Amino acid sequence: MDLVLNDLIGNELHAFVDDVIFSETAEEHAARLENVLERLNKVNLQLHPQKCTIARPQVIYLEYVLPQDGISASLDKVKTVRDYPRATKARESG
């Protein structure tokens, strides 16, 4: 996969175990998606439609939320830290 998409990685998509295509507009996203699909087709690589998510305003990927405007930790993952009991008094040293 890296060989087929090498010049797009970091510019139009991020390749990990799966690939994430990012874009600013719907038109740009459609063009980038078409480019990736054409490349995969040329080397006879196939996607599993039931595993694909296309044109989402945000995705949860590798425990992070990837919205259109940035990146943040998944709320499920920070819940444990956020809900951890707060200390009511400092421990006495000694």
Contacts in CASP RR format, 6 or more apart in sequence:
PFRMAT RR
TARGET T0000
AUTHOR 0000-0000-0000
METHOD contacts of the structure
MODEL  1
MDLVLNDLIGNELHAFVDDVIFSETAEEHAARLENVLERLNKVNLQLHPQ
KCTIARPQVIYLEYVLPQDGISASLDKVKTVRDYPRATKARESG
1 15 0 8 1.000
1 19 0 8 1.000
1 45 0 8 1.000
2 9 0 8 1.000
2 15 0 8 1.000
4 39 0 8 1.000
4 40 0 8 1.000
4 42 0 8 1.000
4 43 0 8 1.000
4 45 0 8 1.000
5 13 0 8 1.000
5 15 0 8 1.000
5 19 0 8 1.000
5 36 0 8 1.000
5 39 0 8 1.000
8 32 0 8 1.000
8 35 0 8 1.000
8 36 0 8 1.000
9 15 0 8 1.000
12 21 0 8 1.000
12 22 0 8 1.000
12 23 0 8 1.000
12 32 0 8 1.000
12 35 0 8 1.000
12 36 0 8 1.000
13 19 0 8 1.000
13 20 0 8 1.000
13 21 0 8 1.000
13 22 0 8 1.000
13 32 0 8 1.000
13 36 0 8 1.000
14 20 0 8 1.000
14 22 0 8 1.000
16 61 0 8 1.000
16 62 0 8 1.000
18 61 0 8 1.000
19 36 0 8 1.000
20 59 0 8 1.000
20 61 0 8 1.000
20 66 0 8 1.000
21 29 0 8 1.000
21 32 0 8 1.000
21 33 0 8 1.000
21 36 0 8 1.000
22 66 0 8 1.000
23 29 0 8 1.000
23 32 0 8 1.000
26 55 0 8 1.000
29 55 0 8 1.000
33 54 0 8 1.000
33 55 0 8 1.000
37 47 0 8 1.000
40 46 0 8 1.000
40 47 0 8 1.000
53 59 0 8 1.000
57 67 0 8 1.000
57 68 0 8 1.000
58 65 0 8 1.000
58 66 0 8 1.000
58 67 0 8 1.000
58 68 0 8 1.000
59 65 0 8 1.000
59 66 0 8 1.000
60 66 0 8 1.000
60 74 0 8 1.000
63 73 0 8 1.000
63 74 0 8 1.000
63 77 0 8 1.000
64 71 0 8 1.000
64 72 0 8 1.000
64 73 0 8 1.000
64 74 0 8 1.000
65 71 0 8 1.000
65 72 0 8 1.000
65 73 0 8 1.000
65 74 0 8 1.000
65 75 0 8 1.000
END
